[in-house]
Amino acid sequence: MKHILNNNQQKTNNNRNSKFDKRQLTIIGKKSLSSAYCLFSASKGFSLIEILVAASIIALLSTIGLNGFQVITRNGRDALRKSDLEAIRSALEIYKSENNAYPQDDGNCQPDFNQFTSDYINYPTDPKSPSLHYCYIRDSELSYRLCAHLENGNSEDQYCGADTACGQNCSYQVRNP
């Protein structure tokens, strides 16, 4: 028996690529063979720890992606607000050049639409309307203020008089040149 084990050990040493030699397993016994089989069959799935780690990584990446998406969306709405105020400003300048004065405001932060008709502009609305809106205030025949609330603006800035003139604080202002 000792001689058989030495031959098997030499063969095992010569064949290092395989973890178990079939002859060695048969000599060791049936109990060891079944436990070796259990070791190989148990490694076919993922452990609970591996699944939890993968799930937490996916959750972390999703949170980062969602946060980045929200920032981009807010920046896009702010850019649209600035663009809308510039379009209103251009229409107000055209109105002034034809009428020698800016239109009256209606007291609710809007131009008087009886004067400032759709011939000049289709008056835009804030992307988060009705909770937010643009504010137009005529200071005199030759001056006005246009204000909007920027989502990424300074929350301490207050334009257009009241802190809720734009629905929240007006943190961005365009004045006539």
C-alpha angles and dihedrals in degrees: 000000000000090000092053092052092051091052090048092048090052091050090049092050090049092049103050094156093077120064096210131029113215093224092052091051093051092051093047092057145256094277093060091046092056092047090050089051090052091053092055097043094049093060095066097093140044123268122237091251092054091050092048092049091050092047092049092050090050091048091050093050091047091052092050091048094048092049091050090049091052092050091050091048092051091048090050093052090048091051089050090051092052091047091049092051090051090051090050090047091053091049091048090052091051090049091050093049090054098039103028091234140056118258120267119258118237095228092255097082093269132109115252100265091202086071102026100054131177088267086085103035143336094244107239125225129223115267089240094046132182094029091050129032142169119263125216119188123178109213095182139335089283104035139054142161128227116195139182138175112247115205091215094038129111108282091211095060113101121186131166095041107272126067092230100040091115095038089271130017113323102237099171129052137185118194129190114270 
